[in-house]
């Protein structure tokens, strides 16, 4: 009985891994889910290589329908943060002028 159950379990595992669902299908389905999402939150690491310099950032992105978003970039070496924010009032970029003060700049978004 144990051999039959083991053989059945092995057969199910083997057959379930042999589908036609490939890498392109996963990317396509993920893109569709992102397009259909009302909101999402993503965290990640960003590495920028500029000649001999390497800059590492912690990135946090929050998106809400109607094109509201907030992007936070934190430099891991000096802990400075830059925030890009879009809401009904416009697009703002807030950067550290010093460690205590956030300087805010407003940009107008023009559709072409």
Secondary structure, 3 states (H helix, E strand, C coil): CHHHHHHHHHHHHHHHCCCCCCHHHHHHHHHHHHHHCCEEEEEEEEEEEECCEEEEEEEEEEEECCCEEEEEEEECCCCCEEEEEEECCEEEEEEECCCCCEEEEEECCCCC
